[in-house]
Amino acid sequence: MRQILIIQGGGRPKGNTAQLVAAFKRGAEEAGHQVEVVSLLKKEVKGCLGCNACRYGKPCIQKDDFNELAPKIKAADLIVFASPLYFWTLSSRIKALIERFYCIAEKDTDPPLGRYERYPVKDSALLVTAADNFFWTFEQVTSYYQYAIVNYIGFHDRGMLLAGGCGDTNDGPQIDKTRHLHEAYEFGRKIFAS
């Protein structure tokens, strides 16, 4: 059994992203994993100020919900980043949370990959929904995930589900008209199968 933390970074409470998350969660739980979903629609996490207080052993000076989320992040075996595609990348809510990972990094005199610090070793996955599904729709979001989460922070990528073609958001969620909910369920069910 693994501890899975899903960070839902936006979208409507019952929209395409929420439905994708629910399907992934159901699959992972059926596989025996413990899954918690944290919605950043309900939690306030501000972006990093770069004050470096955390580098001197002090807690983050910002008084928001990140301090509650940090222990959950540290305890998780897998962190799933789930977001609607906003202007071709992750929502600003998830970006703010990722910036604050700086608080959980530790000083390292010989850091890997040319970084200045060492982050906890975690597995990660990406779930993204989008209205359209052009050949270039997900280029920027996958590049950001690969560069920031995998290459820089050093998480181990367990995969991505890029759920394009979910329809115009003005017409309400339409993910149920695609195969993405089934794909998310199977992704969750098999996330640690290999």
MARBA-3410 file (N, C-alpha, C, O; in Angstrom, 1 decimal):
194
0.8,-1.2,0.0,0.0,0.0,0.0,0.9,1.2,0.0,1.8,1.3,0.8 ~ 0.5,2.2,-0.8,1.3,3.5,-0.9,0.4,4.6,-0.5,-0.9,4.5,-0.6 ~ 1.0,5.7,0.0,0.3,6.9,0.3,0.3,7.8,-0.9,1.3,8.2,-1.4 ~ -0.9,8.1,-1.4,-1.0,9.0,-2.6,-1.7,10.3,-2.2,-2.8,10.3,-1.6 ~ -1.1,11.4,-2.6,-1.6,12.7,-2.3,-1.9,13.3,-3.7,-1.0,13.5,-4.5
-3.2,13.6,-3.9,-3.6,14.3,-5.2,-3.8,15.7,-4.9,-4.7,16.1,-4.1 ~ -3.1,16.6,-5.6,-3.3,18.0,-5.5,-4.1,18.5,-6.6,-3.7,18.5,-7.8 ~ -5.4,18.9,-6.4,-6.3,19.3,-7.4,-6.2,20.9,-7.5,-6.5,21.6,-6.5 ~ -5.6,21.4,-8.6,-5.2,22.8,-8.6,-6.2,23.7,-9.4,-5.7,24.6,-10.1 ~ -7.4,23.4,-9.3,-8.4,24.3,-10.0,-9.5,23.6,-10.7,-9.6,22.4,-10.5
-10.2,24.4,-11.5,-11.3,23.8,-12.2,-12.6,23.9,-11.3,-12.5,24.4,-10.2 ~ -13.7,23.5,-11.9,-15.0,23.6,-11.2,-15.1,22.4,-10.3,-14.5,21.4,-10.5 ~ -15.8,22.6,-9.1,-15.9,21.5,-8.1,-16.4,20.2,-8.7,-16.0,19.2,-8.2 ~ -17.2,20.2,-9.8,-17.7,19.0,-10.4,-17.4,18.9,-11.8,-18.0,18.2,-12.6 ~ -16.3,19.6,-12.2,-15.9,19.8,-13.6,-15.1,18.6,-14.1,-15.0,17.6,-13.4
-14.5,18.8,-15.3,-13.7,17.7,-15.9,-12.5,17.3,-15.0,-12.3,16.1,-14.9 ~ -11.8,18.2,-14.5,-10.6,17.8,-13.6,-11.1,17.1,-12.4,-10.4,16.1,-12.1 ~ -12.1,17.5,-11.7,-12.6,16.9,-10.5,-13.0,15.4,-10.9,-12.8,14.5,-10.1 ~ -13.7,15.3,-12.0,-14.1,13.9,-12.4,-12.9,13.0,-12.7,-12.9,11.8,-12.4 ~ -11.9,13.6,-13.4,-10.7,12.8,-13.7,-10.0,12.4,-12.4,-9.6,11.2,-12.3
-9.9,13.3,-11.5,-9.3,13.0,-10.2,-10.1,11.9,-9.5,-9.5,10.9,-8.9 ~ -11.4,11.9,-9.5,-12.2,10.9,-8.8,-12.0,9.6,-9.4,-12.0,8.6,-8.7 ~ -11.9,9.5,-10.8,-11.7,8.2,-11.4,-10.3,7.6,-11.1,-10.2,6.4,-10.8 ~ -9.3,8.5,-11.1,-7.9,8.0,-10.7,-8.0,7.5,-9.3,-7.4,6.5,-9.0 ~ -8.6,8.3,-8.4,-8.6,7.9,-7.0,-9.3,6.6,-6.8,-8.9,5.7,-6.0
-10.4,6.4,-7.5,-11.2,5.1,-7.3,-10.3,3.9,-7.8,-10.2,2.9,-7.1 ~ -9.6,4.1,-8.9,-8.7,3.0,-9.3,-7.6,2.7,-8.3,-7.2,1.6,-8.1 ~ -6.9,3.8,-7.8,-5.8,3.6,-6.9,-6.3,3.0,-5.6,-5.6,2.1,-5.0 ~ -7.5,3.4,-5.1,-8.0,2.8,-3.8,-8.4,1.3,-4.1,-8.1,0.5,-3.2 ~ -8.9,1.0,-5.2,-9.2,-0.4,-5.5,-8.0,-1.2,-5.6,-8.0,-2.5,-5.3
-6.8,-0.6,-5.9,-5.6,-1.3,-5.9,-4.9,-1.4,-4.5,-3.9,-2.0,-4.4 ~ -5.6,-0.9,-3.5,-5.1,-1.0,-2.2,-4.4,0.2,-1.6,-3.8,0.1,-0.5 ~ -4.3,1.3,-2.4,-3.5,2.4,-1.9,-4.4,3.4,-1.1,-5.6,3.4,-1.3 ~ -3.8,4.1,-0.2,-4.5,5.2,0.6,-4.3,6.5,-0.2,-3.2,6.9,-0.5 ~ -5.5,7.1,-0.5,-5.5,8.3,-1.4,-6.2,9.4,-0.6,-7.3,9.3,-0.1
-5.5,10.6,-0.7,-6.1,11.8,-0.2,-6.1,12.9,-1.3,-5.1,13.0,-2.0 ~ -7.2,13.5,-1.5,-7.3,14.6,-2.4,-7.4,15.9,-1.7,-8.2,16.1,-0.8 ~ -6.5,16.9,-2.1,-6.5,18.2,-1.5,-6.9,19.2,-2.7,-6.2,19.2,-3.7 ~ -8.0,19.9,-2.5,-8.4,20.8,-3.5,-7.8,22.2,-3.2,-8.1,22.7,-2.1 ~ -7.1,22.8,-4.1,-6.6,24.2,-3.9,-7.7,25.2,-4.1,-7.4,26.4,-4.0
-8.9,24.8,-4.5,-10.0,25.7,-4.5,-10.5,25.9,-3.0,-11.1,27.0,-2.7 ~ -10.1,25.0,-2.1,-10.5,25.1,-0.7,-9.4,25.5,0.2,-9.6,25.8,1.4 ~ -8.2,25.5,-0.3,-7.0,25.8,0.5,-6.3,27.0,-0.2,-6.2,27.1,-1.4 ~ -5.8,27.9,0.6,-5.1,29.1,0.1,-3.6,28.8,0.2,-3.1,28.6,1.3 ~ -2.9,28.8,-0.9,-1.4,28.7,-1.0,-0.9,29.8,-1.8,-1.2,29.9,-3.0
-0.2,30.7,-1.2,0.4,31.9,-1.9,1.8,31.5,-2.5,2.4,30.5,-2.0 ~ 2.2,32.2,-3.5,3.5,31.9,-4.1,4.6,32.3,-3.2,4.5,33.1,-2.2 ~ 5.8,31.7,-3.4,7.0,32.0,-2.6,7.4,33.5,-2.7,7.3,34.1,-3.8 ~ 7.8,34.0,-1.6,8.3,35.4,-1.6,9.8,35.5,-1.8,10.4,36.6,-2.0 ~ 10.5,34.4,-1.7,12.0,34.4,-1.8,12.7,35.0,-0.7,13.8,35.5,-0.8
12.1,35.0,0.5,12.7,35.6,1.7,13.8,34.8,2.3,14.6,35.3,3.1 ~ 13.8,33.5,2.0,14.8,32.6,2.6,14.7,32.3,4.1,15.7,31.8,4.6 ~ 13.6,32.7,4.7,13.5,32.4,6.1,13.6,30.9,6.4,14.2,30.4,7.4 ~ 13.1,30.1,5.5,13.2,28.6,5.6,14.6,28.1,5.5,14.9,27.0,6.0 ~ 15.5,28.9,4.9,16.9,28.4,4.8,17.6,28.6,6.1,18.7,28.1,6.3
17.0,29.3,7.0,17.7,29.6,8.3,16.9,28.9,9.5,16.9,29.3,10.6 ~ 16.2,27.8,9.1,15.5,27.0,10.1,14.2,27.5,10.6,13.7,27.0,11.6 ~ 13.7,28.6,10.0,12.5,29.2,10.4,11.3,28.6,9.6,11.5,28.3,8.4 ~ 10.1,28.6,10.1,9.0,28.2,9.3,8.7,29.3,8.2,9.1,30.5,8.4 ~ 8.0,29.0,7.2,7.6,29.9,6.2,6.9,31.1,6.9,6.0,30.9,7.7
7.2,32.3,6.5,6.6,33.5,7.1,5.2,33.7,6.7,4.4,34.5,7.3 ~ 4.8,33.1,5.6,3.4,33.2,5.1,2.4,32.4,5.9,2.7,31.2,6.2 ~ 1.4,33.0,6.3,0.3,32.3,7.1,-0.8,31.9,6.2,-1.8,32.6,6.0 ~ -0.6,30.8,5.5,-1.6,30.2,4.7,-1.7,28.7,4.9,-1.1,28.2,5.9 ~ -2.3,28.0,4.0,-2.6,26.6,4.2,-1.4,25.7,3.8,-1.5,24.5,4.0
-0.3,26.2,3.3,0.8,25.4,2.9,1.4,24.7,4.1,1.8,23.5,4.1 ~ 1.4,25.4,5.3,2.0,24.8,6.5,1.2,23.5,6.9,1.8,22.6,7.5 ~ 0.0,23.5,6.6,-0.9,22.3,6.9,-0.6,21.2,5.8,-0.6,20.0,6.1 ~ -0.3,21.6,4.6,0.0,20.7,3.5,1.4,20.1,3.5,1.6,18.9,3.0 ~ 2.3,20.8,4.0,3.7,20.3,4.0,3.9,18.9,4.6,4.6,18.1,4.0
3.4,18.6,5.8,3.5,17.3,6.3,2.9,16.2,5.4,3.4,15.1,5.3 ~ 1.8,16.5,4.8,1.1,15.6,3.8,2.0,15.3,2.6,2.1,14.2,2.2 ~ 2.7,16.4,2.1,3.6,16.2,1.0,4.8,15.3,1.4,5.2,14.5,0.7 ~ 5.3,15.6,2.6,6.5,14.8,3.1,6.1,13.3,3.3,6.9,12.5,3.1 ~ 4.9,13.1,3.7,4.5,11.7,4.0,4.1,10.9,2.8,4.1,9.7,2.8
3.7,11.6,1.7,3.2,10.9,0.5,4.3,10.1,-0.2,5.5,10.6,-0.3 ~ 4.0,9.0,-0.8,4.9,8.3,-1.6,4.8,8.8,-3.1,5.7,8.8,-3.8 ~ 3.5,9.2,-3.4,3.3,9.7,-4.8,2.5,11.0,-4.6,1.5,11.0,-3.9 ~ 2.9,12.0,-5.4,2.1,13.2,-5.5,1.6,13.4,-6.9,2.4,13.4,-7.9 ~ 0.3,13.5,-7.0,-0.3,13.6,-8.3,-0.8,15.1,-8.5,-1.5,15.6,-7.6
-0.3,15.7,-9.5,-0.7,17.1,-9.8,-1.8,17.1,-10.8,-1.6,16.6,-11.9 ~ -3.0,17.6,-10.4,-4.1,17.6,-11.3,-4.6,19.0,-11.6,-4.9,19.7,-10.6 ~ -4.7,19.3,-12.9,-5.1,20.7,-13.2,-5.8,20.8,-14.5,-5.5,20.0,-15.4 ~ -6.7,21.7,-14.6,-7.2,22.1,-16.0,-6.0,22.8,-16.7,-5.2,23.4,-16.0 ~ -6.1,22.8,-18.0,-5.1,23.5,-18.8,-5.5,25.0,-18.8,-6.5,25.3,-19.4
-4.7,25.9,-18.2,-5.0,27.3,-18.2,-3.8,28.0,-19.0,-2.7,27.9,-18.5 ~ -4.2,28.6,-20.1,-3.2,29.3,-20.9,-2.0,28.4,-21.2,-0.8,28.8,-21.0 ~ -2.3,27.2,-21.5,-1.3,26.1,-22.0,-0.4,25.6,-20.9,0.5,24.9,-21.2 ~ -0.8,25.8,-19.6,0.1,25.2,-18.6,-0.8,24.9,-17.4,-2.0,25.0,-17.4 ~ -0.1,24.6,-16.3,-0.8,24.3,-15.0,-1.5,25.6,-14.4,-1.1,26.7,-14.8
-2.5,25.4,-13.6,-3.1,26.6,-13.0,-2.1,27.3,-12.1,-1.2,26.7,-11.6 ~ -2.4,28.6,-11.9,-1.5,29.4,-11.0,-1.6,28.8,-9.5,-0.6,29.0,-8.8 ~ -2.7,28.2,-9.2,-2.7,27.6,-7.8,-1.7,26.5,-7.6,-1.0,26.4,-6.6 ~ -1.6,25.7,-8.6,-0.5,24.6,-8.5,0.9,25.2,-8.6,1.8,24.7,-7.9 ~ 1.0,26.2,-9.5,2.4,26.8,-9.6,2.8,27.4,-8.2,3.9,27.3,-7.8
1.8,28.1,-7.6,2.2,28.6,-6.3,2.6,27.5,-5.3,3.5,27.7,-4.5 ~ 1.9,26.4,-5.3,2.2,25.3,-4.4,3.6,24.8,-4.7,4.4,24.5,-3.8 ~ 3.9,24.6,-6.0,5.2,24.1,-6.4,6.3,25.1,-6.0,7.4,24.6,-5.5 ~ 6.1,26.4,-6.1,7.1,27.4,-5.6,7.4,27.1,-4.1,8.5,27.3,-3.7 ~ 6.4,26.8,-3.4,6.5,26.7,-1.9,7.2,25.4,-1.5,7.5,25.2,-0.3
7.4,24.5,-2.5,8.2,23.3,-2.2,9.6,23.7,-1.7,10.3,22.9,-1.0 ~ 10.0,24.9,-2.0,11.3,25.4,-1.5,11.4,25.3,0.0,12.5,25.1,0.5 ~ 10.3,25.4,0.7,10.2,25.3,2.2,10.6,23.9,2.7,11.1,23.8,3.8 ~ 10.4,22.9,1.8,10.7,21.5,2.3,12.0,21.0,1.8,12.4,19.8,2.0 ~ 12.7,21.8,1.0,14.0,21.4,0.5,15.1,21.5,1.7,14.9,22.3,2.6
16.1,20.8,1.6,17.2,20.8,2.6,18.5,21.3,1.9,18.7,21.0,0.8 ~ 19.3,21.9,2.7,20.6,22.4,2.2,21.4,21.2,1.9,21.4,20.2,2.6 ~ 22.1,21.3,0.8,23.0,20.1,0.4,24.2,20.7,-0.3,24.1,21.5,-1.2 ~ 25.4,20.3,0.3,26.6,20.8,-0.3,27.0,20.2,-1.6,27.8,20.7,-2.4 ~ 26.4,19.1,-1.9,26.6,18.4,-3.2,25.3,18.0,-3.8,25.0,16.8,-3.9
24.5,19.0,-4.2,23.1,18.6,-4.7,23.1,18.0,-6.0,24.0,18.2,-6.9 ~ 22.1,17.1,-6.3,22.1,16.5,-7.6,21.6,17.4,-8.7,20.9,18.4,-8.4 ~ 21.9,17.1,-9.9,21.4,17.8,-11.1,21.6,19.3,-11.1,20.9,20.1,-11.7 ~ 22.7,19.8,-10.4,23.1,21.2,-10.4,22.2,22.1,-9.6,22.2,23.3,-9.7 ~ 21.3,21.5,-8.7,20.5,22.3,-7.9,21.2,22.9,-6.7,22.4,22.6,-6.5
20.6,23.7,-5.9,21.2,24.3,-4.7,20.8,23.6,-3.5,21.4,23.8,-2.4 ~ 19.8,22.7,-3.6,19.2,22.0,-2.4,18.8,20.6,-2.8,18.8,20.3,-4.0 ~ 18.4,19.9,-1.8,17.9,18.5,-2.1,16.4,18.5,-1.6,16.1,18.9,-0.5 ~ 15.6,17.9,-2.4,14.2,17.7,-2.1,13.9,16.3,-1.7,14.6,15.4,-2.1 ~ 12.8,16.1,-1.0,12.5,14.7,-0.6,12.2,13.9,-1.9,11.7,14.4,-2.9
12.6,12.6,-1.9,12.4,11.8,-3.0,11.0,11.3,-3.1,10.5,10.6,-2.1 ~ 10.3,11.6,-4.1,8.9,11.2,-4.3,8.7,10.7,-5.7,9.4,11.0,-6.6 ~ 7.6,10.0,-5.9,7.1,9.7,-7.2,6.0,10.8,-7.5,5.5,11.4,-6.6 ~ 5.8,11.0,-8.8,4.8,12.0,-9.2,4.1,11.6,-10.5,4.6,10.7,-11.2 ~ 3.0,12.2,-10.7,2.2,11.9,-11.9,1.4,13.2,-12.2,1.3,14.1,-11.3
1.0,13.3,-13.4,0.3,14.5,-13.9,-1.0,14.1,-14.5,-1.1,13.2,-15.4 ~ -2.1,14.8,-14.1,-3.4,14.7,-14.7,-3.8,16.1,-15.2,-3.8,17.0,-14.4 ~ -4.1,16.2,-16.5,-4.5,17.5,-17.0,-5.7,17.4,-18.0,-5.8,16.4,-18.8 ~ -6.6,18.3,-17.8,-7.8,18.3,-18.7,-7.7,19.6,-19.6,-7.2,20.6,-19.2 ~ -8.3,19.4,-20.8,-8.3,20.6,-21.7,-9.5,20.5,-22.7,-10.0,19.4,-23.0
-10.0,21.6,-23.1,-11.1,21.7,-24.0,-10.8,21.1,-25.3,-11.5,20.3,-25.9 ~ -9.6,21.5,-25.9,-9.2,21.0,-27.2,-8.2,20.0,-27.1,-7.7,19.6,-26.0 ~ -7.8,19.5,-28.3,-6.8,18.4,-28.3,-6.0,18.5,-29.6,-5.9,17.5,-30.4 ~ -5.3,19.6,-29.8,-4.5,19.8,-31.0,-3.1,19.1,-30.7,-2.9,18.7,-29.6 ~ -2.3,18.9,-31.7,-1.0,18.2,-31.5,-0.1,19.0,-30.6,0.8,18.4,-30.0
-0.4,20.3,-30.4,0.5,21.1,-29.5,-0.2,21.5,-28.2,0.5,22.2,-27.4 ~ -1.4,21.0,-28.0,-2.1,21.5,-26.8,-1.4,21.3,-25.5,-1.4,22.2,-24.6 ~ -0.7,20.2,-25.3,-0.1,19.9,-24.0,1.4,20.1,-24.0,2.1,19.7,-23.0 ~ 2.0,20.7,-25.0,3.5,20.8,-25.1,4.0,21.6,-23.9,5.0,21.2,-23.3 ~ 3.4,22.8,-23.6,4.0,23.6,-22.5,3.8,23.0,-21.1,4.7,23.1,-20.3
2.6,22.4,-20.9,2.4,21.9,-19.6,3.2,20.6,-19.3,3.7,20.5,-18.2 ~ 3.5,19.8,-20.3,4.3,18.6,-20.1,5.8,19.1,-20.0,6.5,18.5,-19.2 ~ 6.2,20.1,-20.7,7.5,20.6,-20.6,7.8,21.2,-19.2,8.8,21.0,-18.5 ~ 6.8,22.0,-18.6,6.9,22.5,-17.3,7.0,21.4,-16.3,7.9,21.4,-15.4 ~ 6.1,20.4,-16.4,6.2,19.3,-15.4,7.5,18.6,-15.5,8.1,18.3,-14.4
8.0,18.3,-16.7,9.2,17.6,-16.8,10.4,18.4,-16.3,11.2,17.8,-15.6 ~ 10.4,19.6,-16.6,11.5,20.5,-16.2,11.5,20.8,-14.7,12.5,20.5,-14.0 ~ 10.4,21.3,-14.2,10.3,21.7,-12.8,10.2,20.6,-11.8,10.9,20.6,-10.8 ~ 9.3,19.6,-12.1,9.0,18.6,-11.1,10.0,17.4,-11.2,10.5,16.9,-10.2 ~ 10.2,17.0,-12.4,11.1,15.8,-12.6,12.6,16.2,-12.6,13.4,15.6,-11.8
12.9,17.1,-13.5,14.4,17.4,-13.7,14.9,18.2,-12.5,16.0,17.9,-12.0 ~ 14.2,19.2,-12.1,14.8,20.1,-11.0,14.5,19.6,-9.6,15.5,19.3,-8.9 ~ 13.2,19.4,-9.3,13.0,18.9,-7.9,13.5,17.5,-7.8,13.9,17.1,-6.7 ~ 13.4,16.7,-8.8,13.9,15.3,-8.8,12.9,14.2,-8.5,13.3,13.1,-8.1 ~ 11.6,14.5,-8.7,10.6,13.5,-8.4,10.7,12.5,-9.6,11.2,12.8,-10.7
10.3,11.2,-9.3,10.3,10.2,-10.3,8.9,10.1,-11.0,7.9,9.8,-10.4 ~ 8.9,10.4,-12.3,7.7,10.4,-13.0,7.1,9.0,-13.2,7.8,8.1,-13.6 ~ 5.8,8.9,-12.8,5.1,7.6,-12.9,4.1,7.7,-14.1,3.4,6.7,-14.4 ~ 4.1,8.9,-14.8,3.2,9.0,-16.0,2.3,10.2,-16.0,2.2,10.9,-15.0 ~ 1.7,10.4,-17.1,0.9,11.5,-17.4,-0.4,11.1,-18.1,-0.4,10.2,-18.9
-1.5,11.7,-17.7,-2.8,11.5,-18.5,-3.2,12.9,-18.9,-3.6,13.7,-18.1 ~ -3.1,13.1,-20.2,-3.4,14.3,-20.9,-4.8,14.2,-21.5,-4.9,13.7,-22.6 ~ -5.8,14.7,-20.8,-7.2,14.5,-21.2,-7.7,15.7,-22.0,-8.4,16.6,-21.5 ~ -7.4,15.6,-23.3,-7.8,16.6,-24.2,-9.2,16.3,-24.9,-9.6,15.2,-24.8 ~ -9.8,17.3,-25.5,-11.0,17.1,-26.2,-12.2,17.0,-25.2,-13.2,16.3,-25.5
-12.1,17.7,-24.1,-13.2,17.6,-23.1,-14.3,18.7,-23.4,-15.3,18.8,-22.7 ~ -14.2,19.4,-24.5,-15.2,20.3,-24.9,-15.1,21.7,-24.3,-14.4,21.9,-23.3 ~ -15.8,22.6,-24.9,-15.8,24.0,-24.4,-16.4,24.1,-23.0,-17.5,23.5,-22.8 ~ -15.7,24.8,-22.2,-16.2,24.9,-20.8,-17.5,25.6,-20.6,-18.2,25.5,-19.6 ~ -17.9,26.4,-21.6,-19.2,27.1,-21.5,-20.4,26.1,-21.6,-21.5,26.4,-21.2
-20.1,24.9,-22.1,-21.2,23.9,-22.2,-21.2,22.9,-21.1,-21.9,21.9,-21.1 ~ -20.4,23.2,-20.1,-20.3,22.3,-18.9,-19.4,21.1,-19.2,-18.9,20.9,-20.3 ~ -19.1,20.3,-18.1,-18.1,19.2,-18.2,-18.6,18.2,-19.3,-19.8,17.8,-19.3 ~ -17.7,17.8,-20.1,-18.0,16.8,-21.2,-17.0,15.6,-21.2,-17.0,14.9,-22.1 ~ -16.3,15.5,-20.1,-15.3,14.4,-20.1,-15.9,13.1,-20.1,-15.3,12.1,-20.5
-17.2,13.0,-19.7,-17.9,11.7,-19.7,-18.1,11.2,-21.1,-18.5,10.0,-21.3 ~ -18.0,12.1,-22.1,-18.1,11.7,-23.5,-16.8,11.2,-24.1,-16.8,10.9,-25.3 ~ -15.8,11.1,-23.3,-14.5,10.6,-23.8,-14.1,9.3,-23.1,-14.9,8.8,-22.3 ~ -13.0,8.8,-23.4,-12.5,7.6,-22.7,-11.6,8.0,-21.5,-11.0,7.1,-20.9 ~ -11.5,9.3,-21.2,-10.5,9.7,-20.2,-10.8,9.2,-18.8,-9.9,9.0,-18.0
-12.1,9.1,-18.4,-12.4,8.6,-17.1,-12.0,7.2,-16.9,-11.5,6.8,-15.9 ~ -12.2,6.4,-17.9,-11.7,5.0,-17.9,-10.2,4.9,-17.8,-9.6,4.2,-17.1 ~ -9.5,5.8,-18.6,-8.1,5.8,-18.6,-7.5,6.2,-17.3,-6.5,5.7,-16.8 ~ -8.2,7.2,-16.6,-7.8,7.7,-15.3,-7.9,6.6,-14.3,-7.1,6.4,-13.4 ~ -9.0,5.8,-14.3,-9.3,4.7,-13.4,-8.2,3.7,-13.6,-7.6,3.2,-12.6
-7.8,3.3,-14.8,-6.8,2.3,-15.1,-5.4,2.8,-14.7,-4.6,2.1,-14.2 ~ -5.2,4.1,-14.9,-3.9,4.7,-14.5,-3.8,4.6,-13.0,-2.7,4.2,-12.5 ~ -4.8,5.0,-12.2,-4.8,4.8,-10.8,-4.6,3.4,-10.3,-3.8,3.1,-9.4 ~ -5.3,2.5,-10.9,-5.2,1.1,-10.6,-3.9,0.5,-10.8,-3.4,-0.4,-10.1 ~ -3.2,0.9,-11.8,-1.9,0.3,-12.2,-0.7,1.2,-11.9,0.4,0.9,-12.4
-0.9,2.3,-11.2,0.2,3.3,-11.0,1.5,2.7,-10.4,2.6,3.1,-10.7 ~ 1.4,1.7,-9.5,2.6,1.0,-9.0,2.7,-0.4,-9.4,3.4,-1.2,-8.8 ~ 2.0,-0.8,-10.5,2.0,-2.2,-11.0,3.4,-2.6,-11.5,3.8,-3.8,-11.5 ~ 4.1,-1.6,-12.1,5.4,-2.0,-12.7,6.6,-1.5,-11.8,7.7,-1.7,-12.2
END
